[in-house]
């Protein structure tokens, strides 16, 4: 990493490894170390999202699913996947206020979605 800020690719990959890989697997194929312990909704592979959508990565849907606060709730019940928008917001609202927090949350989610787009098969 050069300079002060990580590239979007590095940021998205870091978000994925920290927030998703334990269930969806380091490779995004759905076999993370926690997956077998889940009682419902075994994590789906994330590397075939484009293939399942006629070759187009469903960016808006992916963003809405990751965020979980509005729009599509594609992961079933709230118990099956964290609502990452809320998880990301909790610790930073007091530090940078609600508007700053929302900008930071959207940046993290967009970076993660761009990373997922980059791992499509």
Secondary structure, DSSP 4 states (H G I P E B T S, - for coil): --SSS--HHHHHHHHHHHHTHHHH-TTSSS--TTGGG-SSSPPPPSTTTTGGGTT---HHHHHHHHH-SSS--TTSSTTTS--HHHHHHHTTHHHHHHHHHHHHHHHHHHHHHHHHHHT--
